[in-house]
């Protein structure tokens, strides 16, 4: 299922090779995949992602 056109998501990484908020899953996956104990979550609101 594809997201609605124009809908944006933000990917917050609290524990990974790099931490922060990423605009795409591709960017996020590069810092969490293969990282033991990675902690990350998808948000539809940037403020909520930054607070994670």
C-alpha positions as CSV (number, residue, x, y, z in Angstrom):
1,X,0.0,0.0,0.0
2,X,1.5,3.3,-1.0
3,X,1.1,6.5,1.1
4,X,-1.3,9.2,-0.1
5,X,0.3,11.6,-2.6
6,X,2.1,14.4,-0.8
7,X,2.2,12.7,2.5
8,X,5.6,13.0,4.2
9,X,7.1,10.9,6.9
10,X,10.0,11.5,9.2
11,X,12.3,8.7,10.6
12,X,13.7,9.3,14.0
13,X,16.8,7.4,15.1
14,X,17.7,7.4,18.8
15,X,20.3,4.6,18.6
16,X,22.1,3.7,15.4
17,X,25.4,4.5,13.5
18,X,24.1,8.0,13.4
19,X,21.2,9.7,15.3
20,X,18.7,12.3,14.2
21,X,15.7,12.7,12.0
22,X,15.8,11.5,8.4
23,X,13.5,12.4,5.6
24,X,13.5,9.0,3.8
25,X,13.5,5.4,4.8
26,X,16.5,4.9,2.5
27,X,18.5,7.4,4.6
28,X,17.3,5.9,7.9
29,X,17.9,2.3,6.9
30,X,21.5,3.0,6.2
31,X,22.2,3.9,9.8
32,X,20.0,1.3,11.5
33,X,20.2,-1.9,9.4
34,X,22.8,-4.3,10.9
35,X,23.2,-2.1,14.0
36,X,22.5,-4.2,17.1
37,X,20.0,-2.6,19.4
38,X,19.0,0.1,16.9
39,X,16.1,2.2,18.1
40,X,14.0,4.1,15.5
41,X,10.5,5.0,14.6
42,X,8.5,6.5,11.8
43,X,6.4,9.7,12.4
44,X,4.1,11.9,10.3
45,X,5.0,14.9,12.3
46,X,8.6,16.4,12.4
47,X,8.2,17.7,15.9
48,X,7.2,14.3,17.3
49,X,10.1,12.8,15.5
50,X,12.5,15.3,17.1
51,X,11.1,14.6,20.5
52,X,11.6,10.9,20.2
